[in-house]
Amino acid sequence: MSSKYTAGPTETERCIESLLAVFQRYAGRDGNASSLSKKEFVTFMNTELASFSKNQKDPGVLDRMMKKLDLDCDGQLDFGEFLNLIGGLAQACHVQVMSSPTSGGPKKP
């Protein structure tokens, strides 16, 4: 996924490659490499997003997240549904950073 305009992958391309690699690391453990089962999703959350998972007081939060993310109600999260999770978390982080009194608003690259 390298751009023809740069010597190597751009930062954004590396981020996409990383997301693909993480999804593939957890998907397929149960035989279907194109989606995350509920068990694979819980393993992903407890490993990759452990600070979120471990700090939840409600034991049903991961079940509800899985149900909400599973748009086609097939009991699996495909890559698009997985990206909805990642995008939502990134958006929440962005809002938090922008509302921080020390953020000073958006930074110029």
Residue, then its C-alpha position, 0 to 999 in steps of 0.5 A: m500500500s505504498s504511495k507512488y509519490t513517497a519513498g515508503p508508506t506514508e504515516t496514514e498508510r502505515c496506520i491503515e496497515s496496522l489496523l488491518a494487521v490487528f484485525q487479522r491477528y484476532a479474526g480467524r481464530d475460530g476459523n472465519a478470517s473475515s470477521l471477529s466472533k464475540k469471543e474474538f472481539v472480547t479477546f481483542m478488547n481485553t488485549e488491545l483496549a485493556s484500559f477501557s475493558k478493565n475499568q468498566k464497572d458494568p460486566g455487560v458493556l462488551d456484550r452491548m458494544m458487540k451487539k451495537l456494532d454488529l449492524d447486520c446482526d450475524g453475531q460477527l464483526d466484519f472489518g467495516e463494523f470493526l472500523n466503526l468501533i475504531g472510528g468511534l473511539a478515535q472520535a471520542c479521543h479527539v473530542q476529549v483532546m479538543s476540550s482539554p484546557t491545554s489543547g489550545g484548539p487544533k494544531k497546525p501540521 
